[in-house]
Amino acid sequence: MNANIQKMRPLRVNTMRDETQVVIKSLDNIGGVVYSSELAGKFYARGYLRQGKNPQFNYMFSSEARRTEYVTDWAERLAEREADKIAARAVKKASKHSLVVGDVLSALWGYGQSNVNYYQVVALKAKTMVMLREIGSIQVDDSHVKPAVDSFTGDVFAKRVNPEYNSCKISSCQHASPVDKDEAGNYKKSYETPFGMGH
């Protein structure tokens, strides 16, 4: 940050000065605008985003050069931030999940205990959604279960997939993610609180 900025002090909005409105062209996407004015040898500037009522800054500068430097730096930072947001949205839009029909997802839930629900992908819908159906589980031992593939226990429903993790939000307390497989291609077991041990 420019060392001169630390010496600037915030000013109350002064409507008595004749102000010049300068729209920052690089901020068209976020509606940046700066109002500048001069009075008694001092240089003023205040900047806004979009249609905001509160200024992002409202400072007095000792010279026009310092005002120009600050406003330019402010505009460049905001333009970079907006460019980063646009790039992130583009990447997210272009991302696609890699789930296929037959994949199994697990959702852990429970307060003071761990319960496991399994869901199998039965169809793909558009680029961002899958059709899921709950399946049963097989008890491996007292505290572990694994999915019972094709043993359906519920109706088919659609869910949007988070492409970054191939996960789906089943409910407010359940997020399902793919179940890992071992070297032989079999689904790995999941921990589940033994019967009678939870709340």
FENFENNOR-V769966 format. One record per residue. N is the residue number from 1. RES is the residue in three letters. SS is DSSP state (a for helix, b for strand, c for the rest). PSI is psi as a letter, one per 30 degrees, with the letter a starting at -180 (999 if undefined). Layout:
N,RES,SS,PSI / N,RES,SS,PSI
This chain:
1,MET,c,k / 2,ASN,c,k / 3,ALA,a,f / 4,ASN,a,f / 5,ILE,a,e / 6,GLN,a,f / 7,LYS,a,f / 8,MET,c,k / 9,ARG,c,k / 10,PRO,b,k / 11,LEU,c,l / 12,ARG,c,l / 13,VAL,c,k / 14,ASN,c,j / 15,THR,c,g / 16,MET,c,f / 17,ARG,c,k / 18,ASP,c,k / 19,GLU,c,k / 20,THR,b,k / 21,GLN,b,k / 22,VAL,b,j / 23,VAL,b,k / 24,ILE,c,j / 25,LYS,a,e / 26,SER,a,f / 27,LEU,a,g / 28,ASP,c,e / 29,ASN,c,f / 30,ILE,c,g / 31,GLY,c,h / 32,GLY,c,k / 33,VAL,b,k / 34,VAL,b,k / 35,TYR,b,k / 36,SER,b,l / 37,SER,b,l / 38,GLU,b,k / 39,LEU,b,k / 40,ALA,c,h / 41,GLY,c,g / 42,LYS,b,l / 43,PHE,b,k / 44,TYR,b,l / 45,ALA,b,k / 46,ARG,b,k / 47,GLY,b,k / 48,TYR,b,l / 49,LEU,c,k / 50,ARG,c,b / 51,GLN,c,g / 52,GLY,c,k / 53,LYS,c,f / 54,ASN,c,k / 55,PRO,c,k / 56,GLN,c,e / 57,PHE,b,l / 58,ASN,b,i / 59,TYR,b,l / 60,MET,b,k / 61,PHE,b,k / 62,SER,c,f / 63,SER,c,l / 64,GLU,a,e / 65,ALA,a,e / 66,ARG,a,e / 67,ARG,a,e / 68,THR,a,e / 69,GLU,a,e / 70,TYR,a,e / 71,VAL,a,e / 72,THR,a,e / 73,ASP,a,e / 74,TRP,a,e / 75,ALA,a,e / 76,GLU,a,e / 77,ARG,a,e / 78,LEU,a,e / 79,ALA,a,e / 80,GLU,a,e / 81,ARG,a,e / 82,GLU,a,e / 83,ALA,a,e / 84,ASP,a,e / 85,LYS,a,e / 86,ILE,a,e / 87,ALA,a,e / 88,ALA,a,e / 89,ARG,a,e / 90,ALA,a,e / 91,VAL,a,e / 92,LYS,a,e / 93,LYS,a,e / 94,ALA,a,f / 95,SER,c,k / 96,LYS,c,k / 97,HIS,c,l / 98,SER,c,g / 99,LEU,c,k / 100,VAL,c,l / 101,VAL,c,k / 102,GLY,c,f / 103,ASP,c,k / 104,VAL,b,k / 105,LEU,b,l / 106,SER,b,k / 107,ALA,b,k / 108,LEU,b,k / 109,TRP,b,l / 110,GLY,c,k / 111,TYR,c,j / 112,GLY,c,g / 113,GLN,c,l / 114,SER,c,j / 115,ASN,b,l / 116,VAL,b,k / 117,ASN,b,k / 118,TYR,b,k / 119,TYR,b,k / 120,GLN,b,k / 121,VAL,b,j / 122,VAL,b,f / 123,ALA,b,l / 124,LEU,b,k / 125,LYS,b,j / 126,ALA,c,a / 127,LYS,c,f / 128,THR,c,g / 129,MET,b,l / 130,VAL,b,l / 131,MET,b,k / 132,LEU,b,l / 133,ARG,b,k / 134,GLU,b,k / 135,ILE,b,l / 136,GLY,b,a / 137,SER,b,l / 138,ILE,b,k / 139,GLN,b,j / 140,VAL,b,e / 141,ASP,b,a / 142,ASP,c,f / 143,SER,c,g / 144,HIS,b,k / 145,VAL,b,l / 146,LYS,b,l / 147,PRO,b,k / 148,ALA,b,i / 149,VAL,b,k / 150,ASP,b,g / 151,SER,b,i / 152,PHE,b,k / 153,THR,b,f / 154,GLY,b,l / 155,ASP,b,l / 156,VAL,b,k / 157,PHE,b,l / 158,ALA,b,k / 159,LYS,b,k / 160,ARG,b,k / 161,VAL,b,k / 162,ASN,b,j / 163,PRO,c,f / 164,GLU,c,e / 165,TYR,c,f / 166,ASN,c,h / 167,SER,b,l / 168,CYS,b,k / 169,LYS,b,j / 170,ILE,b,e / 171,SER,b,a / 172,SER,c,f / 173,CYS,c,g / 174,GLN,b,k / 175,HIS,b,k / 176,ALA,b,k / 177,SER,b,l / 178,PRO,b,k / 179,VAL,c,k / 180,ASP,c,l / 181,LYS,b,l / 182,ASP,c,a / 183,GLU,c,f / 184,ALA,c,f / 185,GLY,c,g / 186,ASN,c,k / 187,TYR,b,k / 188,LYS,c,l / 189,LYS,c,l / 190,SER,b,k / 191,TYR,b,k / 192,GLU,c,k / 193,THR,c,k / 194,PRO,c,l / 195,PHE,c,k / 196,GLY,c,f / 197,MET,c,f / 198,GLY,c,a / 199,HIS,c,999
